[in-house]
Amino acid sequence: MKVVFRTSDAPLPRLVARLVVQNALPADLDVVVREGAGAARFTGKAGQVFEAFVAGEGGTKRLALVGIGKAEGAERLPALEKAGAALTAKYLTSGETSLAIDFSDAGLSGTEAAAVLLGARLRGWRHDVYRTKLTDEQKRSLAELVAVAAPEGTSAAWDIESAVAEGVEFTRELVAEPANVIYPESFVERARARLEGSGVEIVVLGLAEMTALGMGALLGVAQGSVREPRLLAMRWKGAEADKPTAFVGKGVTFDTGGISIKPAAGMEDMKWDMGGAAAVAGTMLTLARRKAKADVIGVCGLVENMPDGNAQRPGDVVTSMSGQTVEVINTDAEGRLVLCDALTWVQKVYSPATIVDLATLTGAIIISLGHEYGGIFSNDDALHAKLDAAGKASGDKLWRFPIGAAYDKLIDSPIADMKNVGPRYGGSITAAQFLNRYIDKGVAWAHLDIAGMVWADKPGATWDKGATGFGVRLLDRYVRDVLEA
């Protein structure tokens, strides 16, 4: 969906939307439209849409009134995104190909107008690649948004937000693709193709390189699959920094659970167990597209977890790249085994000052938080505060959980340095505590368990059912507010 900026005197599409502040219908509305909106109880709440048809030059036009909520307040930008998204949701398959959003009497700034456009674009993403029998009524028709009388600064703000949208869309694409299409090798190639010419430096490690480095934890997960693992590193160096910031993503492109196999019902969802890696790849694309003034490294540990005759067994002991040994109690607790070697590698090679990892790590986090927040665990209060603020500003919200030495005894092993799982209780915490053992002294680290957030069973404000793109906006906002400040 492209965005075109036009002046108010240019020819408009047949479908025009006007933005309405809550309880403040435009004074120049046709009386029939005004009375119709009142009868339909349209008050301009964020995301409300009322449709009418009006006669004008060139024939009858379709007029939509969309509520943008109150004129001010902390929820202003989310309300504006919701308004734009509501328009797209209503008209995406309407038969209309172009929608004009009239900003002339909305009283918005350029940043606020860009928020409307961002919501509209994000809600318009669908993954129809494999749907060959859609009826005309089901097919997406809306292809263009026209910003009419956009306030000063909208174009500059949109240059940034369109980069964010591209990153979110790329993440959604990776998450939505089936596991026979996206696996470690193809994930790398798709990222390479999308980032080509962007200025992002790419390093890829294959099986031989990781074996030589001693990545026994990651390779133990991968050994049951015919798909070879990959470690993908992407560096955007848009500024000089004493030490870079690292984003690390879990990329289990399909997770059967291995020998500790999952129940069959719902296993198809495990194509999105690489949602953390997808968020990192999408973030790197966003940073490159908007030329972020920051030095950031994105690392994706990419494996497939299968129950082959060569798969690792419960009870096996593996040696991680750090030299620490792990007794594998449950092969379905594989994400932390992938991440621990990725975390060790990025610290040894790049010496980052700060690491944020993202992973669809535990079902326990969904039991705790549902699908409203991602969990955050951190060894640094200041880093937590910055990520929490970025989550609130971006809409990718986080909720903090504890870590600490008291939980170490739950993952101590009688025959190795640690077990890869603890008892049933505190499952998300013991997973984070496991990862904490791989963070070097002095490195600020946060672990984001986003298992409940990367996939949605029903539409949200700015996404359709399916992949949400969670994490990209969060990390981009952190870069803007912290690294570029």
C-alpha positions, -999 to +999 in steps of 0.1 A: +000+000+000+016+032-011+010+067+003+006+097-021+005+133-009-018+157-028-030+192-023-066+197-014-074+211-049-062+180-068-087+154-081-098+131-053-106+094-054-143+083-051-137+074-015-128+102+010-124+100+047-127+129+071-111+128+106-134+137+135-123+147+169-145+131+196-178+149+201-169+175+174-185+168+141-172+192+113-195+222+110-198+219+072-212+184+070-243+179+049-274+178+072-283+143+061-247+130+069-248+148+103-282+134+113-272+100+100-240+100+121-260+109+151-286+082+145-257+057+142-243+069+175-211+081+159-193+103+183-158+104+170-143+078+194-110+065+182-116+039+154-153+046+149-163+047+113-195+061+098-201+058+060-224+080+038-228+088+001-229+124-010-234+141-043-206+162-057-187+173-087-180+142-109-209+122-093-216+105-061-188+101-036-183+077-007-177+097+025-163+081+056-161+098+090-135+083+112-131+091+149-096+101+161-105+103+198-098+132+221-078+162+209-049+156+234-037+131+260-011+103+264-031+080+241-031+104+213-008+086+188-022+052+194-057+066+189-046+081+156-031+048+145-063+031+154-083+055+133-062+049+102-063+012+108-101+012+111-104+028+076-082+002+061-100-026+078-133-014+065-123-007+029-095-031+022-117-054+002-145-029-006-138-027-043-123+008-039-087+011-051-078+045-036-087+062-003-082+099+004-077+110+040-086+146+044-065+163+071-077+198+064-097+204+096-082+177+120-058+201+137-030+175+136+008+179+135+029+162+109+039+135+134+002+129+142-008+127+106+020+102+100+005+081+128-028+079+110-010+068+078+011+042+097-020+026+113-036+025+079-007+008+062+000-017+090-036-028+091-035-034+053-009-061+054-021-096+045-004-128+035-023-140+005+006-157-013-009-192-012-046-183-015-055-191-051-093-192-050-103-160-034-135-145-047-135-109-059-152-099-027-124-115-007-095-100-027-077-069-015-086-039-037-073-009-018-039-001-030-033+036-024-038+061+004-039+098-006-030+123+021-050+155+013-040+188+029-015+170+051+000+193+078+035+206+075+060+180+084+039+150+074+062+140+046+093+140+068+076+121+095+063+096+070+098+090+057+106+076+092+073+058+098+073+041+064+106+026+073+091+013+105+062-001+085+085-019+061+104-035+089+072-047+106+059-060+073+091-080+067+089-095+102+053-105+095+063-120+062+090-142+078+067-153+106+037-161+084+056-182+059+054-220+064+084-239+076+089-256+042+096-221+028+114-204+057+141-226+073+176-215+084+192-213+049+162-196+033+158-172+062+193-160+056+188-156+018+155-137+022+172-114+047+201-109+024+179-101-005+158-076+014+189-059+029+208-058-004+221-023-011+210-010+023+244-006+038+239-034+063+270-056+067+261-094+067+280-122+082+268-158+080+282-188+099+274-223+086+276-257+102+314-261+098+321-226+113+299-231+143+313-266+149+348-251+149+337-225+174+323-251+198+286-241+196+275-274+210+243-261+225+229-246+193+242-275+172+226-300+196+192-286+188+199-286+150+213-322+147+179-338+143+171-319+111+182-322+075+181-284+074+215-271+084+217-243+110+229-208+104+240-179+125+231-146+108+247-113+119+236-080+105+254-048+114+241-013+107+268+013+115+251+046+112+272+063+138+304+058+157+301+043+192+325+031+218+307-002+218+277-013+197+243-024+209+233-060+200+198-074+193+197-112+194+168-133+182+158-169+187+152-184+152+137-219+156+121-220+121+100-250+132+098-266+166+084-301+170+099-303+205+124-328+192+124-362+211+103-344+238+077-340+211+049-316+213+012-327+211+000-329+174-029-304+180-017-269+172+019-279+163+015-261+130+017-229+149+054-237+156+064-221+123+064-188+143+089-200+169+114-178+150+095-147+158+124-132+178+148-136+149+122-122+125+118-091+147+156-086+147+157-089+109+128-065+105+144-040+129+177-040+110+158-033+078+140-004+095+172+011+109+189+009+075+159+024+056+157+054+079+194+058+082+195+055+120+224+073+137+234+043+157+257+013+157+236-019+160+242-055+155+214-080+149+221-117+154+198-146+146+204-181+157+186-202+131+178-239+136+150-264+130+141-288+160+131-322+147+128-357+162+151-375+138+171-406+147+201-383+151+183-359+173+197-352+208+181-371+236+168-361+270+198-366+293+224-357+268+251-333+280+263-306+255+291-281+258+282-245+249+306-221+232+312-205+265+326-238+278+297-243+302+280-276+301+243-283+299+223-314+308+194-315+283+165-326+304+138-316+278+146-312+241+116-289+238+134-263+259+156-256+229+154-219+224+177-211+253+202-236+239+202-216+206+204-183+223+232-191+248+256-197+219+244-167+200+249-145+230+284-159+237+294-153+200+282-117+198+300-109+230+333-125+219+332-109+184+317-075+189+319-067+227+286-049+229+278-026+258+241-037+257+223-068+246+186-072+241+174-107+232+139-116+219+125-151+219+092-170+218+108-188+247+082-202+270+045-211+271+047-201+308+048-164+298+015-168+280+000-183+312+013-153+331+006-124+307-018-137+281-015-119+248-013-083+262+024-079+272+058-094+264+078-104+295+110-086+303+139-098+325+170-077+330+202-074+350+201-036+347+173-013+360+182+015+337+180-007+306+146-021+318+133+015+323+143+025+288+128-006+272+096-002+292+093+034+281+099+023+245+073-004+248+047+021+261+055+046+233+055+020+205+025-001+217+048-032+220+042-034+258+064-052+283+060-064+319+089-070+342+097-104+359+124-111+385+157-129+381+183-135+407+206-160+425+176-175+444+165-192+411+199-207+403+193-238+424+163-246+402+185-252+372+216-267+388+224-301+374+240-330+394+262-340+364+267-307+345+270-270+351+232-266+346+200-282+333+181-266+305+148-266+324+138-262+360+106-274+377+071-267+364+067-235+384+085-203+374+092-216+340+098-182+323+120-171+351+143-202+351+146-198+313+158-162+318+181-173+346+196-199+323+204-171+297+218-148+324+246-173+330+259-165+295+261-127+299+296-113+306+302-091+336+295-055+330+272-060+300+237-046+303+212-073+292+175-077+288+156-108+277+122-104+261+100-134+262+075-126+234+058-160+230+023-145+235+028-116+211+041-126+177+009-143+165-027-133+170-058-156+166-080-125+160-074-091+145-059-063+166-059-025+162-032-025+136-029-061+124-051-087+109-053-123+123-019-139+121+016-124+124+018-091+143+053-080+138+058-075+175+092-062+185+102-041+156+085-009+168+098-015+203+134-019+193+132+010+168+118+033+195+145+023+219+171+032+192+155+065+186+150+075+223+183+061+237+210+055+210+201+085+189+191+109+217 
